[in-house]
């Protein structure tokens, strides 16, 4: 073979290889995109007050606690009162509003952001919503770089995405991957239909933006699924439409108001599909209906299978929750259900969720800056009031480990009927009473637990 023929063969092989790579799809070059959108992403630094439990952990070495528990006194040792943390955020308006995660700024006494030009600005927490893990920040100034948002509904599994944030405090780090799945729920949570990706996220990425290839924000990076605490290929982002809705409500009202149907739901598996004579597992099975709720008034029952919502087929409970989370109080929804092997139509007018209370923020609590107890609550239904023989109260749904309520021994399922000398009739009265509690005092909490009335002391530290 002469040199001319040999060179021609090499050239043909190279062209063929490039064509094969083009067909297979080459890695996306995000360099221009990072240069364009990077200035709108900031690093967040927070100072948080340590809880009593965290202070105790700082005071007692692990090896002593292992053998002697917490009953160890280390004299003349300075116990730290605060700790620092970090995260990410991004501008959603030119006048200084930013989105980040609730867990990034939770219990923060000071929040600062650092821009791409190394300037540091003090930030105010406008509002924060724990259920969606969304927080809204504000800095003084104007003409900040504003990011545009994309359409999450058109986002496709397999589509390339980009994240920018501050993993482990290394600011302005970019990582890329693809959309792995949509409408993921985490451990029974139903508020956020997460976007799952394989983008490398680590502590510090929280609150940063997830971009599509157009440079539009499609998600707020929130959490990872890991057995080690580090990235393992499963990352989750809050859809930007959910985050922006929360931000708008926090900006306008200082709290988030959600629609309420009043049902418990679960997926229809293969066995249930056969029992209900469905051709395949589909729909969402109602397992419980809260008395006097919109679902109860609409005639929905436990055992009904919701097959359609406003004419749209429902394939799973996650899909139904996604639609319900987009609804607003006062909206009427049309359901097609399966009951006794027959299809029926029902209409329900949604009310305001009974556990909606002012979000934890500097502006939401109009009655004063009270302590954070670390509980989620809801009001009692008429049936619950009758069963407990009380005129009002609030039900403790969840208690955060290490919080003031947990330290006092308050547990999920307790019904608080009085705080100090104030009778609690509803959630609004409870929030008002909590706002009046003074630091350093001990509050008397009257509650009903398993049908028995008790009083516990709660130290406000």
Buried (B, 14 or more C-beta within 10 A) or exposed (E): EEEEEEEEEEEEEEEEEEEEEEEEEEEBEBEEBBEBBEBBBBBBBBBBEBBEBBBBBBBBEEEBBEEEEEEEEEEEEEEEEEBEBBBBBBBBBEEBBBBBBBBBBBBBEEBBBBBBEEEEBEBBBBBBBBBBBBBBBBBEEEEBBBBEBBEBEEBEEEBBBBBBBBBEBEBBBBBBBBBBEBBBBBEEBBBBBBBBBBBBBBBBBBBBBBBBBEBBBBBBBBBBBBEEEEBEEBBBBBBBBBBBBBBEBBBEBBBBEBBBBBBEBEBBEEEBBEEBEBEEBBBBBBEEBBEBBBBBBBBBBEBBBBBBBEEEEBBBBBBBBBBBBEBEBEEEBBBBBBBEEEEEEBEBBBBEBBBBBBBBBEBBBEEEEBBBBBBBBBBBBEEBBEEBEBEBBBBBEEBBEBBBBBBBBBEEEBBBBBBBEBBBBBBBBBBBBBBBBEEEEEBEBBBBBEEEEEEBEBEBB
